[in-house]
Amino acid sequence: MKRIISTILSAACVFTLAGCGSSSQPVTYEFLDETLGTESYAIGFRLGEEELAETVTAAVKALVKNGTYSEIAEKYPDIKDYLCLDAESISDDEIAEEGSGDPNFTFKHGFDLDYPPYSYLQDDGTVGGFDVELCQAVCKYLGWGYEAVPFNWDFKDAELNAHSCDCIWSGFTKEGREDMYTWGITYSSNTQMIMVASNSGIKSLNDLAGKNVGVQISTSAAEMLEGDRADLAATFGDLKVYETYTVAFNDLKAGAIDAIAIDVTAGSYLIANDKNNN
C-alpha cells in the first residue's frame, strides 16, 4: 500500500453535487456510524517533570471549579460534549491557589499549529482554540507569563525534548504513550471516525475497500491504522498521509480522496466551518 506525504492545497472552487461550478446543492459531509476507536486527551510533559504537571493540573481543576473551563467550552460546541471534567468531582484541596505561581516564569505552550478546534493559527496570525484558551487561562490564574509555541505535529517530540516548549497540549492522546511522558490531567475524551461526503455511497467500513483514505501524520487515527486497525487499512486502495487535516479536508472536497480517518471533534469543526457550505 503506497503512502504519500501531501502538503499541496486542493483547488479553491466550490464542489457541488453536479460538479465544480454547478448551481446544485453543495455536498455535505458526515461520519460513518462505525468507529475506529476511542481515546483520552491529556497534557504531556517531559518525563520526570511531575511538579510542573501537578501545578498545571491543580490550576486546571481550579478553572473547572470556578466555571472558566465551561465558559471556554461554550465557544467550541464541537468539543463541549466530549469534555470530561466537572466541578462536583473536584474538592477544594485539589486546586491551586490563584496567583500562586512564580510571576517571573513564562510557560511555553507547545501545540499543533493546525488542529482546530483545539489549537490553530488564525488568519490574523494570532493563536486560538480550546486548548490554547485553557492554557492561557491557567497561566493567568497562576500569574505566569504565556508563550505560544506552535509546531508541525510530526515534530512535537523534538520540540519538547529540545525544551522549546514545556508541554504538548493539543488534543494529545494518552493511550499508548502512558510511559513516554509525565502526564497532566485528562480533560477530554474523543472518538476516531471516518468522514465521507454524504453522496459518496460509503456507508460502512467495508465500503472503504479499494478507496483512497486520508489521515494526518502522527495522529491517533494514523497510529490506529498502522496498529490495531491495520487490517482495515490493508483494504484501502491508498492511505494518503497529510501534514494537516485541513489539507486532507480540501482534498476530500476536491474528490482527490474518498474519506478521512479523523477524530470526531476536529472533523466536526472542519464540517461546521466549511466556507463552501456556509
N, C-alpha and C positions, 0 to 999 in steps of 0.2 A: 504494500500500500504506500503510495507516494505521499510525502509530507512536504508542504511548501510553506515558507515564511512569507507572508504578504504584507507589504507596507503601502500599497497603492490604493488610493481612494477611488471609489467607483464613480461612474458618470453621474452628474448632478441633475439629471432630468427627473420628472415625476413619472413613476411607473404605475400604470393602471391596469385594470383587468383586460383592457383591449390593447395594451402596449403603451410605449412611451409616446406622450403627446396626445393620447386619446382623451376625450371628454367623459369617459365612463367613470364609474365609481372607483376611487383608489383602492388598491389592495390593502387589506388589514392583516395583522399578524397575531398569532396565537401560540399557546403551548400545547403539546400533546399531554394527554391525561397521565400517561406513564412517566415515572420519574427515573432519573439516573441514580440519585442518592440524596442524602441529607447531610448537613454539616453544621458546625457551630463557628461563629465568628468571635475572635478574641484578640487581645493586644499582645503582640510578640516582642519580647526584649532579648538582648543578648544573654546567653547562659551565664548564670551567676549574679545577675542584677536583680536579685529579689527585692532589695529595699526600694528601688525605683518602681518596680512593678507593683509593690504593695502600696506605695504612696499614690500612684495614679489610680489604682483600683479603689482605694479609700475615697479619693476625690470623685470618681465616677459615681460611687454609691451615694455620696453627699448630693450630687446633682440629680440622682434619681429621687432621693428623699425630698428635695426642695422643688421638684417639678420641672427643672430645666431640661432633663432628659426627654420628658414627654413634650415639652414645648418645641424643642428642636425636631422631634419626630413628626409633629404636625406639618412641618414644611416638606416632608418627604413621605407622602402617602404610600409609595411603593414599598417602603421599609417598615412603616409603622406596625403592621400586623405581625411582623417577624421579630420584634424586639422582645427580649425575654426577661428583663429586669422590672421589678415592681417595688414600690416604696414599702408595702406592708411586710415584705420578706427581709427587709434590712433593718437592723437595730441601730440605735444611736451610737453604740460603742464601736461600730464598724466604719464609721465615716470620718473623714479628715476634717480638721477644724479650718474654717475659712481663713485665708491669709497665712496659713502655717508653713508655706513653702519658702525657700530661700529667694528673696527678691532679686538676687544677682544671678540666678540660674535661668538660662534660656533652654526650654525644652524643644528639641529638634524632632519634628513630627515627620516620619517617613511614610509616604503613601504613593499609590498608583496615580499617575498624572491623568489617566483617562479611564476611570472606573465609576461612572455615575450609577446610582445616586450617592455612593459612599464617599468618593473623592474624585476631584477633577479640576482642571484649569478652565476657568470661564473665559468667555470671549474677550473680556477686558483685561485678561492676564491675571486676575485675582483667583484665589482658590476657593472652592466650595464643596459641598457635600455633607452628609450626615456625620461621618467620622471626623471630617475637618472641623465642623462646628462644635462637636462634642469635645474634641481635643482642645480647641481654643477656649471653650468654657472651663475645662479642667485647669488650664494654665491661669486663666483669670481668677478662678476660685482660690487657687493655691498662692497666687501672687507671683507666678513665674512669667518670664518672657516666653513668647511663642515664635518659632521659626518653622516655616513650611519647607519640606524637602521632598518635592515631587520627583518621581523617577519612573523609568520604564520598568514594569513589573518584573521582568526577567532578571533585573539587576538588584532586586531587593536585598538579597543576602550580601552581595558585595558592598552595597551602601551601608548596611547595618554593621558588618564586620570592619569596615573602614572607619567607623564612628562618624560617618557623615550624618547619621540620624540616631536617635535614641531608641526608636521602636519602629515596628512595622504595624501600622494601624490603618487598615484599608480593606475591609471585608476580608480579613485574613483567616483562613480556615485552620482550626487547631487539630482536627483529626488527621492522623498520620504523621504529625510533626510534634507530638507531645514531648519528645525528648530532645528536640532540636533547639528549643528556645525556653527562656523563662517566661511563663505566661501570666499576663494580667487577666482582668475579668472577662468572662464570656458575656457579651451584651446582646447578641442577636443569633437567631437560628436562620437557616436558609435551605433551599431545595434546588438541586441541579435538574434542569429540564431541557427539552428540545423545543426550540422556537421555529415555526414554519409560517409561510404565507397561508392565509385561510383558503386560498384557491389552489393550493399545491397538490391536493389529493393525498397528502401524507397524513394519516390518522393514527398510526401506531408506530412503535419502534421497529416492527417488522417491515414497515413500508420504507424504511431508510436503506434497505438493501440496494446497492448499486448507486446510491445518491451521493452527492458531494456535500459534506458537512464541515462547517467551520467551527473553530474554537480559539480562544485566546491562549497564547503561550503561558505556561507555568501557572495555570489556574487549576482549581479543583476539578472542573469538568475535564480538562486535558489530562490530569492525573488519573481520573476515573477511567477514561477511555484507553489509557495506557496500562491500567491495572485491573481493577475488579470488573470493568466493563469492556475489556479488550476484545472479548468475543463479539460484542456488538459492533465495535469499531472495525473488526475484520470483515463485516458485511458491507461496509461503505464502499462506494466507488472510489472516493478520495477523502482524506481527512486533511483539511487545509488549515494551517496554523497561522494566526494573525498576531500582530503586535498588540492590538486593542480590539475590544468588542465593537466599538464604534465603526471601525473599518469593516469588520465582519458583517455588521448590520447593513452597511452601504452595499456590500456585495450581495447580500440576501435580497435586498430591494432591486438590485440590478439584474438578478437572475443568474449571477455567477456561481452561487452555491444554492443548495436546496433547503438547508436547515442550519441551525446554530445550536451547539451544546453550550448552555449558559445557565447561570443561577437566575432564579425567578425574579429576584428583586432588581438586578441590573437589567434583565430583559424587559421587565415591566416598565422600567424607566425609559428605555430606548423606544418602546412602542408608544408610550404616552407622550413622548416629546418628539415624535417623528414629524418633522416640519411638512412632509408631503401630505400628511393626513390631519393637519391642524390648521 
